[in-house]
């Protein structure tokens, strides 16, 4: 009970330390877990969501996934629980055969946040392998002259487990002539040796059967056995001797297959069959014996397969040299593979966007890249860059991660699409390089207002036009795209002669065509000043205005009209009219009225009308001056009198005043009761009336026309 309690306490403390370590490493963007090997697929490894503080419903929305470097994905993320689970059954001995601590690495990518977290999972060893010998049966031949105390190397057992579960000891059983000695190798390995404890006598026993047992430290312990058959030979008192106990060779990884790497030599002082030396691999089933070939006659070691520094950096070969009398010597060959720049840098796009808004601020992340080179040293040092003059730059993240971010503001109207080429080059000579292309489309923002093709438009339209006639077409373009570039036109509402401007002209919203809605009369409207607005389809919309001047061209569509004297009615009508005779006294001065029976009231009426007309002109001039002054203060364009032809005004320092003459027609007769005073509106003209020639006397009142 006490031992069980102590074990439970140790497990609780270990678990507490593991939780604290995971929390500390999560704060620094790194998680570390431990899981035993040979766990079934889907086994729990760690609570990633809890350790990183991620909400479970948001895992799928944020695009969270697990990425491993190798070809096999050993871990996966459970979408519902946020647990890191095993995706395959993991065999520690297969993955980390020669490594004491087996650690698998993967990365948790959060695509939406452009973040990543490194995860290290230590694969804990279990005692799932028993020690084994490469050769279950070993034949040894010893001379009966062999002196007691002689030592003979035995086949070593191999246990792929690590730590206490690995090989711990050897045991020998079967014969009193032999004992077992275990020597410690340079790397801490145990090397069993067969020790001759008692002199051999072939005549007494020609064969000896022994059993070598290898034991590991598991609980329960596992064992492996090998049978040793010793054949006693007649005397051969000289064994082969290698020239070196250990041969060291350094070869580049790109050495051609079939090349001779090293030649070992051993000599035997005996003569005849006992002096003939042959060579062999001591461990014929070792992986290194498949990569290299050994010539049994010459001792030449040649390359049988291509070398790869990234897969194997060092190879250890155990050789034997034996003579015809079964005496032998052993030697080691250490082959070190040197790196050659034969791996190009690898660029992996872990997360990327395909579109970006043109108003994105500088520093916006568009892609997350991982760059690695399997070479070592300078050959594995990678430098990354972006080709061309593009508004993007590389930003180094943790480890071998890079972020592609915007270097300045984007403008879709200048460049709408980018192919960003990221290039990675190593430090080899010559350097190897690779590239990855990121296709990026810039999304439009409504940042351009429509622009008219002209600063102002003007057109001439003959009067008496047909209703619906095309006057002109305004056109505006918008540098934006899609709905933001769709331009629509409309009139800026105003009034003409008291009527809405839209009752005179209209503009087609899609094409900008300006149409006359009515037939114009030059004598009523001589020009129109209007504004057309172009508005795009953005939200909010942007717009611009342009002025349009429409000049009405006069046509000869009015015949002259005699206002005075009035035309005589037909004689048949029987009505009175003007007879064509005006009477005047002979003593009338030039410029004098007809001296008929004009009454005093008629004169007063004429004077009153004239005074009212002059007052009206003064008032109108004052109003015009006031309006002009107001427009100057408001910095607005000078307008025109609506409905009054331009030619009826004269400009004096920016003031437009009437320049018209009005004729008053007076008709007098001898009978003042038939006197008439007439104001003719049709006599309005743009010039002063002409005087009659001075040499033509005015007709006398009452004098009849000779005709």
PyMOL commands that set and color helices and strands:
alter all, ss='L'
color gray80, all
select helices_A, chain A and resi 2-27+48-52+58-61+92-95+163-165+272-275+288-291+377-380+482-485+501-503+571-573+600-633+646-648+672-674
alter helices_A, ss='H'
color red, helices_A
select strands_A, chain A and resi 30-36+44-47+64-68+75-77+83-86+103-110+115-124+132-133+137-143+151-153+157-158+167-173+178-184+190-196+207-216+223-233+241-242+246-252+260-263+266-267+278-281+292-294+300-303+314-322+328-338+346-352+355-357+365-372+382-386+392-396+401-406+417-426+433-443+451-452+456-462+469-473+476-477+488-492+495-496+499-500+505-507+513-516+527-535+543-553+582-583+649-652+655-658+661-667+676-685+702-703
alter strands_A, ss='S'
color yellow, strands_A
deselect
rebuild
show_as cartoon
